[in-house]
Amino acid sequence: MYKRRTPFFVSADTLEETATTPCILERGKGMAVWDLSVTVEDLGPEAPPITVSVTSDLHIGGVILKLVEKSQMKKDWSDHALWWEQKQQWLLRTAWTLEKCGIHADARLTFMPQHKPLRLGLPNGLTLRLRACFSGSVFRTVLGICKMLNIRRPEELSLLRPVEEKKKKKDKDSSEEVYDLTDVPLSSVSQPCLYNGMPAHFADSPKTEKVYKMLSVSQPAPAPEVIAKLYRPASVVDKAHIHSRLDSSRSLMQQGVQENDRLWLRFKYYCFHDLEPKYDAVRLTQLYEQARWAILLEDIDCTEEEMMLFGALQYHINKLSLSEPQKMNSSPAMDDLDSALQCLEVKLDGGETSPQDMLAGLTAPELNDYLKLFRPKRLTLKGYKQYWFKFKDDSISYYKSKEESLGEPIQQINLKGCEVAPDVNVAGQKFCVKLLIPAPEGMNEVYLRCDNEEQYARWMAACRLASKGTSLADSSFQSEVQSIRSFLAMQQTNPNTNNSQADDNINTHSLVSPRYSKKYKAKQLAPKILDAYQNVAQISLTDALLRFLQIWQSLPDFGLSFVVVRFKGSRKDEVLGIAPNRLIRIDLGVGDVVKTWRYNNMRQWNVNWDIRQVAIEFDGNVNIAFCCVTADCKIVHEFIGGYIFMSTRNREQSETLNEELFHKLTGGHEAL
């Protein structure tokens, strides 16, 4: 018995094609065998590609097996994968066949490691060289980096390109000190094992131990000339251009990042969940450093009093960081015991509540007082006028006098969705609350002037809560009042204090932004900073770091990321500010806030990926649409989805990260 041989015909076109692509038909099986050339990175840049004979039904794993056998190199290949250059994608599904992947003989494939060295710039100016994942999404890459550096809540951070570095001379990059951590393994466990308060992989050698201490301790103040040479945004448009963040749903390779490239690790989402100094030494320090540089480089505006307070806190933190040994040791058992005792104490305190107190708690509290009102208008010289104000739920009503408060108010202002900003000068006894009230034609500006600090603390706290849709009955009201009181107390000056005991070598120009370095000489700055220092000199290092972050978070422009956009129906470019709880429309010419939309009023948002337009629907049939000018619309989509994801986190499930939900909210059409 024998098989009948079928005549085999080849056309002229096929002959021409096979001249460049070797191809043999197996007549018995009816399957083409063809050559596939693959570059193996480990063989060196000069080595020729390895050619393997494959069929279209061969799976990716089979190709890798053939490559390993032909390379004749004995090593661990478990971290290697195939990179398809033309398609800019990794072939990670090893069970898929070449035909299913769409790979033909002309495909340019490279067999390379998935983890490669990367130079990573941290907020404190430290540059690390470590191994990062180039094949997974940037979100997964950040998870791995944060796990290695012992930074909790990695979803709050992202990687970005240092755009301004291109303007610098190459010799400055070469002199930069880089700390090599490529030998430190990327841990696969969710919670790294601690040894002497630091991850075990940092305790292996004195060199890595030194690096970890630099990560978790604030660095000395930079020289004034260093600050002066760094890039500072001159306008809102400049701020919109410097945010060159990587797409969190795509890999580093897909975004053109190569081995040993330099990237920055920065906090992207300004919602710092579950910040616990016991466990967050690195996270707290890096967060402080990012806030400090945002202030020194004038990325966020603040008043002169606030700048002097920031300078005083920096001076205090620098002194304590050099003198205090870092207490990183903590016992998990004792921490659990403290937590249990605290819960028990709360329960016992709750059991002592009287029926009268419980009944009073069911009644919505109110604020009633005489305040002064001012509505700035063009071509008017009228000043503040006194009225009787009543604050209830999330609205303010005002009357001519207290006696008329039983009748109809002159006006009732709903504060939900408004902008609240302080206008305070403690030395000049000026305590004002600035309100930007949403209106159909834009934002109405209103100022409330208080008589003293105590009155200001209560009304400012009430306005802040009301802008978020929270009433005075909320448990956070008293803590907000106390926070404002402590902030005002730190700005008070004491003429009886003697500043001569302070360090005479205080480097004042390294503690304030260049604007104030130009405005004042060192001899003028020192007394101002030291006056503010007297109010913080007794607090601990941890409290000083937390206080610095607290004041930073209270600034009007805190957490804003800017994108230049063009709204539908408009002929001019405008700026969209993206904050943790709202979107802000800003006039590009004068920088004034035109409109504010809060996320809690958002019903849905959509992205038309064909025309790159973002459309958002809010309550009350409010619809907006815009196209991005200085960034891809994916960046805006990712910010909105990311902030909504951050709002879903709670303490009960604090240790579990819902990665699938994050990608659904931020990934765009690729995630679907």
C-alpha positions as CSV (number, residue, x, y, z in Angstrom):
1,M,0.0,0.0,0.0
2,Y,1.1,3.5,-0.8
3,K,-0.2,7.0,-0.8
4,R,-1.1,8.6,-4.1
5,R,1.2,11.6,-4.7
6,T,-0.8,14.7,-5.6
7,P,0.7,17.0,-8.2
8,F,2.1,20.2,-6.6
9,F,1.8,23.4,-8.6
10,V,3.4,26.8,-7.7
11,S,2.3,30.0,-9.4
12,A,4.7,32.8,-10.5
13,D,3.5,35.0,-7.7
14,T,4.1,32.3,-5.1
15,L,7.6,31.7,-6.5
16,E,8.4,35.4,-6.2
17,E,7.1,35.5,-2.6
18,T,9.0,32.3,-1.5
19,A,12.2,33.8,-2.9
20,T,12.2,36.2,0.1
21,T,10.3,33.9,2.5
22,P,11.5,30.3,2.6
23,C,8.4,28.1,2.7
24,I,7.9,24.3,2.2
25,L,4.6,22.5,2.0
26,E,4.3,19.2,3.9
27,R,2.1,17.4,1.4
28,G,1.0,14.8,3.8
29,K,-0.2,17.2,6.4
30,G,-1.1,20.2,4.2
31,M,0.6,22.6,6.6
32,A,3.3,25.1,5.5
33,V,6.6,25.1,7.2
34,W,8.4,28.5,7.1
35,D,11.3,30.2,8.7
36,L,10.9,32.7,11.5
37,S,13.8,35.0,12.4
38,V,14.0,36.1,16.1
39,T,16.6,38.4,17.6
40,V,17.8,37.1,21.0
41,E,18.8,40.1,23.1
42,D,21.1,38.0,25.5
43,L,23.4,37.0,22.6
44,G,24.5,40.7,22.2
45,P,23.8,43.5,19.7
46,E,26.2,42.1,17.1
47,A,24.8,38.5,17.1
48,P,22.7,37.6,14.0
49,P,19.0,36.6,14.5
50,I,18.2,32.9,15.2
51,T,16.1,31.3,12.5
52,V,13.7,28.6,13.5
53,S,11.4,26.5,11.3
54,V,7.7,26.8,12.4
55,T,4.2,26.1,11.2
56,S,1.2,28.5,11.7
57,D,-0.3,26.1,14.3
58,L,2.8,26.2,16.5
59,H,2.1,28.1,19.8
60,I,4.2,30.9,21.2
61,G,5.6,28.6,23.9
62,G,6.8,26.2,21.2
63,V,8.7,29.0,19.4
64,I,10.3,30.0,22.7
65,L,11.4,26.4,23.3
66,K,13.0,26.2,19.9
67,L,14.8,29.5,20.5
68,V,16.2,28.3,23.8
69,E,17.4,25.0,22.3
70,K,19.1,26.8,19.3
71,S,20.7,29.5,21.5
72,Q,22.7,26.8,23.4
73,M,22.9,29.1,26.4
74,K,22.3,27.5,29.8
75,K,20.5,30.1,32.0
76,D,17.2,30.9,33.6
77,W,14.8,32.0,30.7
78,S,11.7,32.2,32.9
79,D,11.6,36.0,32.7
80,H,11.9,36.2,28.9
81,A,9.2,36.8,26.4
82,L,8.7,37.8,22.7
83,W,8.3,41.4,21.7
84,W,6.7,42.2,18.3
85,E,8.3,45.4,17.0
86,Q,5.9,46.2,14.2
87,K,2.8,45.8,16.4
88,Q,4.5,47.3,19.5
89,Q,3.1,44.5,21.7
90,W,4.3,41.6,23.9
91,L,3.3,38.1,23.0
92,L,2.5,36.9,26.5
93,R,-0.2,34.3,25.7
94,T,2.1,31.4,25.2
95,A,-0.8,29.0,24.4
96,W,-1.8,31.1,21.4
97,T,-0.7,29.9,17.9
98,L,1.2,32.0,15.5
99,E,-1.8,32.1,13.2
100,K,-4.0,33.4,16.1
101,C,-1.5,36.1,16.9
102,G,-1.3,37.1,13.2
103,I,2.4,36.5,12.9
104,H,4.0,35.8,9.5
105,A,7.5,35.3,8.3
106,D,8.1,39.1,8.0
107,A,7.5,39.7,11.7
108,R,10.4,41.3,13.5
109,L,10.5,39.6,16.9
110,T,12.9,40.0,19.8
111,F,13.3,37.6,22.6
112,M,14.2,39.6,25.7
113,P,13.8,39.9,29.5
114,Q,10.5,41.3,30.8
115,H,12.2,43.1,33.7
116,K,15.0,45.6,32.8
117,P,17.0,48.3,34.7
118,L,15.3,51.7,34.9
119,R,16.5,54.9,36.4
120,L,13.9,56.2,38.7
121,G,13.8,59.7,40.1
122,L,11.9,60.1,43.4
123,P,10.2,63.2,44.9
124,N,13.1,63.7,47.3
125,G,15.6,64.0,44.4
126,L,17.1,60.6,44.9
127,T,17.7,58.5,41.7
128,L,17.6,54.8,42.0
129,R,18.5,52.2,39.4
130,L,16.2,49.2,39.8
131,R,14.6,46.4,37.8
132,A,11.1,47.2,36.6
133,C,8.5,45.3,34.6
134,F,8.5,46.4,30.9
135,S,5.8,43.9,29.8
136,G,2.9,44.5,32.1
137,S,0.8,47.7,32.4
138,V,2.4,50.7,34.0
139,F,-0.1,50.3,36.8
140,R,1.3,46.8,37.5
141,T,4.9,48.2,37.1
142,V,4.2,50.9,39.8
143,L,2.7,48.2,42.1
144,G,6.0,46.2,41.8
145,I,8.2,49.3,42.4
146,C,6.2,50.4,45.4
147,K,6.2,46.9,46.9
148,M,10.0,46.9,46.7
149,L,10.3,50.4,48.2
150,N,7.7,49.7,50.9
151,I,5.2,52.3,49.8
152,R,1.6,51.5,50.6
153,R,-1.3,52.6,48.5
154,P,0.6,52.4,45.1
155,E,-2.6,53.2,43.2
156,E,-2.0,56.9,44.2
157,L,1.2,57.0,42.2
158,S,2.3,56.9,38.6
159,L,5.3,57.3,36.3
160,L,5.9,60.3,34.2
161,R,8.6,61.6,31.8
162,P,10.9,64.4,33.1
163,V,10.2,66.7,30.1
164,E,12.2,69.6,31.4
165,E,15.3,67.3,31.6
166,K,15.7,67.6,27.8
167,K,16.7,71.3,28.2
168,K,19.6,70.5,30.5
169,K,23.2,69.8,29.5
170,K,24.2,66.2,29.2
171,D,27.2,66.7,31.6
172,K,24.8,67.3,34.5
173,D,23.1,64.0,34.0
174,S,26.5,62.2,34.0
175,S,27.5,63.7,37.4
176,E,24.2,62.6,39.0
177,E,24.6,60.0,41.8
178,V,22.6,56.9,41.1
179,Y,22.0,54.2,43.8
180,D,22.0,50.8,42.2
181,L,19.2,48.4,43.5
182,T,19.1,46.1,40.5
183,D,20.2,43.2,42.7
184,V,17.3,43.7,45.0
185,P,14.6,41.2,44.0
186,L,11.0,42.3,43.2
187,S,9.0,40.6,45.9
188,S,6.0,38.5,44.9
189,V,4.4,38.6,48.3
190,S,1.8,41.3,49.0
191,Q,3.2,42.4,52.3
192,P,7.1,42.4,52.6
193,C,8.7,40.9,55.7
194,L,10.1,43.6,57.9
195,Y,13.5,43.4,59.7
196,N,14.5,46.3,62.1
197,G,11.6,48.3,60.7
198,M,12.6,48.0,57.0
199,P,11.9,45.4,54.3
200,A,14.2,42.3,54.7
201,H,15.6,42.8,51.2
202,F,17.0,46.2,52.2
203,A,18.6,44.8,55.4
204,D,20.9,42.5,53.4
205,S,23.8,44.9,53.2
206,P,24.9,48.2,54.7
207,K,24.6,49.8,51.2
208,T,21.0,49.0,50.7
209,E,20.2,49.8,54.4
210,K,21.7,53.3,53.8
211,V,19.5,53.7,50.7
212,Y,16.3,52.8,52.6
213,K,17.2,55.4,55.3
214,M,17.6,58.0,52.6
215,L,14.1,57.0,51.3
216,S,12.5,57.3,54.7
217,V,14.2,60.5,56.0
218,S,13.9,64.0,54.6
219,Q,16.9,65.2,52.6
220,P,18.8,68.4,53.5
221,A,17.5,71.7,52.1
222,P,18.9,72.3,48.6
223,A,21.1,75.3,47.8
224,P,19.3,78.5,46.5
225,E,21.2,78.4,43.2
226,V,19.9,74.8,42.7
227,I,16.3,75.9,43.2
228,A,16.8,79.0,40.9
229,K,18.0,76.8,38.0
230,L,15.1,74.3,38.2
231,Y,12.1,74.7,35.8
232,R,9.3,76.8,37.2
233,P,5.9,77.1,35.5
234,A,5.2,80.8,34.7
235,S,1.5,80.3,34.0
236,V,-1.4,77.9,34.1
237,V,-0.6,76.9,30.5
238,D,3.0,76.0,31.5
239,K,1.5,73.8,34.3
240,A,-0.7,72.1,31.7
241,H,2.3,71.2,29.6
242,I,4.6,69.7,32.3
243,H,2.2,66.8,33.2
244,S,3.6,64.2,30.8
245,R,2.3,61.1,32.5
246,L,2.4,57.6,31.1
247,D,-0.7,55.7,30.3
248,S,-1.4,53.3,33.2
249,S,-3.1,50.7,31.0
250,R,-0.1,50.2,28.6
251,S,3.4,48.8,29.1
252,L,6.6,50.8,29.3
253,M,7.8,49.3,26.0
254,Q,4.6,50.2,24.3
255,Q,5.2,53.8,25.3
256,G,8.7,54.0,23.9
257,V,10.6,53.6,27.3
258,Q,13.9,51.8,26.8
259,E,16.3,50.1,29.2
260,N,18.1,52.5,31.6
261,D,15.8,55.4,30.6
262,R,14.9,58.0,33.3
263,L,11.4,58.3,34.7
264,W,9.9,60.0,37.7
265,L,7.7,58.3,40.3
266,R,5.2,60.8,41.6
267,F,1.9,61.0,43.5
268,K,-0.8,61.4,40.8
269,Y,-4.1,61.2,42.7
270,Y,-4.2,63.6,45.7
271,C,-6.4,61.3,47.8
272,F,-4.0,60.0,50.5
273,H,-6.0,57.1,52.0
274,D,-5.1,55.5,55.4
275,L,-1.9,57.5,55.9
276,E,-0.3,55.8,59.0
277,P,3.1,57.0,60.1
278,K,3.9,53.6,61.8
279,Y,3.9,51.8,58.4
280,D,4.3,54.7,56.0
281,A,7.8,56.0,56.7
282,V,8.8,56.1,53.0
283,R,5.3,57.1,51.8
284,L,5.1,60.0,54.3
285,T,8.6,61.3,53.5
286,Q,8.2,61.2,49.7
287,L,4.8,62.8,50.0
288,Y,6.3,65.6,52.1
289,E,9.1,66.0,49.5
290,Q,6.7,66.3,46.6
291,A,4.6,68.9,48.5
292,R,7.8,70.8,49.4
293,W,9.0,71.0,45.9
294,A,5.6,72.0,44.6
295,I,5.8,75.0,46.9
296,L,9.5,75.9,46.3
297,L,9.0,75.7,42.5
298,E,5.8,77.8,42.7
299,D,3.7,75.0,41.2
300,I,1.1,76.0,43.8
301,D,0.4,79.5,45.0
302,C,0.3,80.5,48.7
303,T,0.3,83.7,50.7
304,E,3.4,85.2,52.3
305,E,2.3,84.1,55.8
306,E,1.8,80.6,54.6
307,M,5.2,80.6,52.9
308,M,6.9,81.7,56.1
309,L,5.1,78.9,57.9
310,F,6.2,76.4,55.3
311,G,9.8,77.6,55.7
312,A,9.6,77.3,59.4
313,L,8.3,73.7,59.2
314,Q,11.0,72.8,56.7
315,Y,13.7,74.3,59.0
316,H,12.3,72.3,61.9
317,I,12.0,69.0,59.9
318,N,15.6,69.4,58.6
319,K,16.9,69.9,62.2
320,L,15.0,66.9,63.5
321,S,16.0,64.6,60.6
322,L,19.6,65.2,61.3
323,S,19.4,64.9,65.1
324,E,16.7,62.4,65.8
325,P,17.4,58.7,65.2
326,Q,14.6,57.2,63.1
327,K,12.3,54.9,65.2
328,M,11.2,52.4,62.6
329,N,10.7,49.5,65.0
330,S,7.1,48.5,65.5
331,S,5.5,45.3,66.7
332,P,2.4,44.1,64.8
333,A,1.1,42.4,67.9
334,M,1.3,45.7,69.9
335,D,-0.2,47.6,67.0
336,D,-3.2,45.2,67.0
337,L,-3.5,45.5,70.7
338,D,-3.5,49.3,70.5
339,S,-6.2,49.2,67.8
340,A,-8.4,46.9,69.8
341,L,-8.1,49.0,73.0
342,Q,-8.9,52.1,71.0
343,C,-12.1,50.5,69.6
344,L,-13.0,49.3,73.1
345,E,-12.5,52.9,74.4
346,V,-14.8,54.3,71.7
347,K,-17.5,51.8,72.5
348,L,-17.3,52.5,76.2
349,D,-17.4,56.2,75.6
350,G,-20.5,55.7,73.4
351,G,-22.2,53.8,76.2
352,E,-22.1,56.8,78.5
353,T,-24.1,59.0,76.2
354,S,-27.2,60.4,77.9
355,P,-30.7,60.2,76.2
356,Q,-30.7,64.1,76.1
357,D,-27.3,64.1,74.2
358,M,-28.6,61.4,71.8
359,L,-31.8,63.4,71.1
360,A,-29.7,66.6,70.5
361,G,-27.6,64.6,68.1
362,L,-30.7,63.9,66.0
363,T,-31.3,67.6,65.6
364,A,-29.4,69.2,62.8
365,P,-27.0,71.8,64.3
366,E,-26.9,75.4,63.1
367,L,-24.6,78.3,63.1
368,N,-25.9,81.8,63.8
369,D,-23.9,85.0,64.0
370,Y,-23.3,88.5,62.8
371,L,-20.8,88.5,59.8
372,K,-19.9,91.1,57.2
373,L,-20.7,90.4,53.5
374,F,-19.0,91.8,50.4
375,R,-19.9,91.1,46.8
376,P,-17.1,92.6,44.5
377,K,-18.5,94.2,41.4
378,R,-17.1,96.3,38.7
379,L,-17.3,100.1,39.1
380,T,-18.3,99.9,42.8
381,L,-16.6,101.2,45.9
382,K,-19.0,99.7,48.4
383,G,-17.4,97.7,51.2
384,Y,-18.5,95.1,53.7
385,K,-21.9,95.3,55.2
386,Q,-23.0,93.5,58.4
387,Y,-25.9,91.0,58.4
388,W,-27.2,88.2,60.6
389,F,-26.2,84.9,59.1
390,K,-27.8,81.5,59.7
391,F,-26.0,78.3,58.5
392,K,-28.2,75.2,58.2
393,D,-27.5,71.9,56.3
394,D,-25.5,73.1,53.2
395,S,-27.0,76.6,52.8
396,I,-26.4,80.1,54.2
397,S,-29.2,82.6,54.8
398,Y,-28.7,86.2,55.8
399,Y,-31.0,88.8,57.3
400,K,-30.8,92.5,58.1
401,S,-30.8,91.7,61.8
402,K,-31.2,88.9,64.3
403,E,-34.8,90.0,65.1
404,E,-35.8,89.5,61.4
405,S,-34.4,86.0,61.2
406,L,-37.8,84.5,61.9
407,G,-39.1,85.8,58.6
408,E,-37.9,85.5,55.0
409,P,-34.1,85.9,54.4
410,I,-32.7,88.5,52.0
411,Q,-31.0,85.7,50.2
412,Q,-30.3,82.0,50.7
413,I,-27.1,80.6,49.2
414,N,-26.6,76.9,48.5
415,L,-23.0,76.1,49.0
416,K,-22.9,72.6,47.5
417,G,-20.5,72.6,44.6
418,C,-19.0,76.0,45.4
419,E,-15.3,76.9,45.8
420,V,-14.1,77.8,49.3
421,A,-10.8,79.6,49.8
422,P,-9.2,81.4,52.8
423,D,-8.4,85.1,52.7
424,V,-6.5,85.5,56.0
425,N,-3.8,87.7,57.4
426,V,-3.3,86.9,61.1
427,A,-1.0,89.8,61.7
428,G,-3.5,92.2,60.2
429,Q,-6.5,90.5,62.0
430,K,-8.1,89.8,58.7
431,F,-10.3,86.6,58.7
432,C,-12.3,86.2,55.5
433,V,-13.9,83.3,53.7
434,K,-13.9,83.6,49.9
435,L,-16.8,81.8,48.2
436,L,-17.3,81.2,44.5
437,I,-20.9,80.3,44.0
438,P,-22.0,78.4,40.8
439,A,-24.4,80.4,38.7
440,P,-25.8,80.0,35.1
441,E,-23.6,82.8,33.9
442,G,-20.4,81.6,35.7
443,M,-19.2,81.9,39.3
444,N,-20.5,84.6,41.7
445,E,-17.8,85.9,44.1
446,V,-18.8,86.4,47.8
447,Y,-16.7,87.3,50.8
448,L,-17.6,86.7,54.4
449,R,-15.6,88.6,57.0
450,C,-15.4,87.2,60.6
451,D,-14.5,89.2,63.7
452,N,-12.0,86.8,65.2
453,E,-10.2,83.5,64.8
454,E,-12.7,81.4,66.7
455,Q,-15.6,82.6,64.6
456,Y,-13.6,82.2,61.4
457,A,-12.6,78.6,62.3
458,R,-16.3,77.5,62.7
459,W,-17.6,79.3,59.6
460,M,-14.7,78.2,57.4
461,A,-15.1,74.6,58.5
462,A,-18.9,74.8,57.9
463,C,-18.4,76.2,54.4
464,R,-15.8,73.6,53.5
465,L,-18.1,70.7,54.5
466,A,-21.1,72.3,52.8
467,S,-19.2,72.6,49.5
468,K,-18.8,68.8,49.6
469,G,-22.5,68.3,50.4
470,T,-21.9,67.5,54.0
471,S,-23.9,69.1,56.9
472,L,-22.7,70.4,60.3
473,A,-24.0,67.2,61.8
474,D,-21.1,65.3,60.3
475,S,-18.5,64.0,62.7
476,S,-15.7,65.7,60.8
477,F,-16.9,69.2,61.6
478,Q,-15.1,69.4,65.0
479,S,-11.9,68.0,63.6
480,E,-12.1,70.5,60.7
481,V,-12.6,73.4,63.2
482,Q,-9.6,72.2,65.3
483,S,-7.4,71.9,62.2
484,I,-8.2,75.5,61.2
485,R,-7.5,76.7,64.8
486,S,-4.1,75.0,64.8
487,F,-3.2,76.4,61.4
488,L,-4.0,80.0,62.6
489,A,-2.1,79.4,65.8
490,M,1.0,78.5,63.9
491,Q,0.8,81.8,62.0
492,Q,0.7,84.0,65.1
493,T,3.9,85.9,66.0
494,N,5.1,86.3,69.6
495,P,7.1,89.6,70.0
496,N,8.5,88.4,73.4
497,T,10.3,85.4,72.0
498,N,14.1,85.5,71.5
499,N,15.3,84.3,68.2
500,S,18.9,84.6,69.0
501,Q,18.9,81.0,70.3
502,A,18.1,79.7,66.9
503,D,20.7,78.6,64.4
504,D,22.4,81.7,62.9
505,N,23.4,79.7,59.8
506,I,19.8,79.2,58.7
507,N,19.7,79.0,54.9
508,T,16.6,81.1,54.5
509,H,16.6,81.2,50.6
510,S,16.5,77.4,50.5
511,L,13.3,77.4,52.6
512,V,11.2,79.8,50.4
513,S,10.3,80.1,46.7
514,P,12.4,82.3,44.4
515,R,9.6,84.9,44.5
516,Y,10.3,85.7,48.2
517,S,14.0,85.2,47.8
518,K,14.0,88.1,45.4
519,K,11.6,90.2,47.5
520,Y,13.6,89.9,50.7
521,K,17.2,89.7,51.7
522,A,18.4,86.9,54.0
523,K,18.5,89.2,57.0
524,Q,14.9,90.1,56.4
525,L,13.7,86.6,55.8
526,A,15.3,85.0,58.9
527,P,13.2,86.9,61.5
528,K,10.0,86.1,59.6
529,I,10.8,82.4,59.4
530,L,12.0,82.2,63.0
531,D,8.9,84.0,64.3
532,A,6.8,81.2,62.7
533,Y,9.3,78.6,63.9
534,Q,8.5,79.5,67.6
535,N,5.0,78.0,67.1
536,V,6.3,74.7,65.8
537,A,9.6,74.2,67.6
538,Q,8.2,71.8,70.2
539,I,6.3,69.3,67.9
540,S,7.8,66.0,66.9
541,L,9.2,65.1,63.4
542,T,6.1,63.0,62.5
543,D,3.8,65.8,63.6
544,A,5.8,68.3,61.7
545,L,5.5,66.3,58.5
546,L,1.8,65.7,58.9
547,R,1.2,69.4,59.8
548,F,3.1,70.4,56.6
549,L,0.9,68.1,54.5
550,Q,-2.2,69.4,56.2
551,I,-1.4,73.1,55.4
552,W,-0.5,72.1,51.8
553,Q,-3.9,70.3,51.4
554,S,-5.7,73.4,52.7
555,L,-4.3,75.7,49.9
556,P,-7.0,76.7,47.3
557,D,-5.1,75.2,44.4
558,F,-4.2,71.9,46.1
559,G,-4.4,68.8,44.0
560,L,-5.1,70.6,40.7
561,S,-3.8,69.1,37.4
562,F,-4.2,71.3,34.4
563,V,-5.1,70.5,30.7
564,V,-5.7,73.0,28.0
565,V,-9.0,72.1,26.3
566,R,-11.5,73.6,23.9
567,F,-15.2,73.3,24.9
568,K,-17.8,72.4,22.4
569,G,-19.3,75.5,20.9
570,S,-16.4,77.7,22.0
571,R,-13.8,79.3,19.7
572,K,-11.0,79.8,22.2
573,D,-8.9,77.5,24.3
574,E,-9.5,77.3,28.0
575,V,-7.9,75.4,30.9
576,L,-9.6,72.5,32.7
577,G,-8.4,71.9,36.2
578,I,-8.8,68.4,37.5
579,A,-9.1,68.2,41.3
580,P,-9.7,65.2,43.6
581,N,-13.4,66.1,43.9
582,R,-14.3,68.4,41.0
583,L,-13.6,69.7,37.5
584,I,-12.9,73.5,37.2
585,R,-13.2,75.6,34.0
586,I,-10.6,78.4,34.0
587,D,-10.4,81.4,31.8
588,L,-7.1,81.2,29.9
589,G,-6.7,85.0,29.7
590,V,-7.1,86.1,33.3
591,G,-7.0,82.8,35.2
592,D,-10.4,83.2,36.8
593,V,-12.6,80.2,37.7
594,V,-15.6,80.2,35.3
595,K,-17.4,77.1,36.4
596,T,-17.1,74.1,38.8
597,W,-18.6,70.7,38.4
598,R,-18.3,68.1,41.2
599,Y,-17.9,64.4,40.7
600,N,-20.7,63.5,43.1
601,N,-23.1,65.3,40.7
602,M,-21.8,63.4,37.7
603,R,-24.2,60.9,36.1
604,Q,-21.9,59.5,33.4
605,W,-19.0,60.4,31.2
606,N,-18.1,59.1,27.7
607,V,-15.2,59.4,25.4
608,N,-15.5,59.5,21.6
609,W,-12.2,58.0,20.7
610,D,-12.6,58.8,17.0
611,I,-12.8,62.5,17.4
612,R,-11.0,62.5,20.8
613,Q,-13.8,64.3,22.6
614,V,-14.9,63.9,26.3
615,A,-18.6,64.3,27.1
616,I,-19.9,64.5,30.7
617,E,-23.4,64.6,32.0
618,F,-24.2,66.0,35.4
619,D,-27.4,66.3,37.5
620,G,-29.9,68.9,36.4
621,N,-29.5,68.1,32.7
622,V,-26.1,69.8,32.6
623,N,-23.9,68.5,29.8
624,I,-20.4,69.5,28.8
625,A,-18.1,68.3,26.0
626,F,-14.5,69.3,25.2
627,C,-11.5,68.2,23.2
628,C,-8.0,68.2,24.7
629,V,-5.3,70.5,23.2
630,T,-2.2,69.8,25.3
631,A,-2.8,66.2,26.2
632,D,-4.5,63.1,25.0
633,C,-8.1,62.7,26.1
634,K,-7.1,59.4,27.7
635,I,-5.2,61.4,30.3
636,V,-8.4,63.3,31.4
637,H,-10.4,60.1,31.2
638,E,-7.9,58.4,33.4
639,F,-7.9,61.2,36.0
640,I,-11.7,61.2,36.3
641,G,-12.0,57.4,36.5
642,G,-9.0,57.3,38.9
643,Y,-10.5,59.8,41.3
644,I,-13.8,58.0,41.3
645,F,-12.0,54.8,42.0
646,M,-10.2,56.4,44.9
647,S,-13.5,57.4,46.4
648,T,-14.6,53.8,46.6
649,R,-11.9,52.8,49.0
650,N,-12.7,52.2,52.7
651,R,-10.9,50.9,55.8
652,E,-12.8,47.6,55.8
653,Q,-11.2,46.5,52.6
654,S,-8.2,48.8,52.9
655,E,-5.6,46.1,52.2
656,T,-7.3,44.7,49.0
657,L,-6.9,46.6,45.8
658,N,-9.6,46.1,43.2
659,E,-7.4,46.2,40.1
660,E,-10.1,45.1,37.8
661,L,-12.4,48.0,38.8
662,F,-9.5,50.5,38.4
663,H,-8.9,49.4,34.8
664,K,-12.6,49.5,34.0
665,L,-12.8,53.1,35.2
666,T,-9.5,54.3,33.6
667,G,-8.6,51.9,30.8
668,G,-10.9,53.4,28.1
669,H,-12.0,51.3,25.1
670,E,-9.0,49.0,25.5
671,A,-10.4,47.8,28.9
672,L,-13.8,47.0,27.4
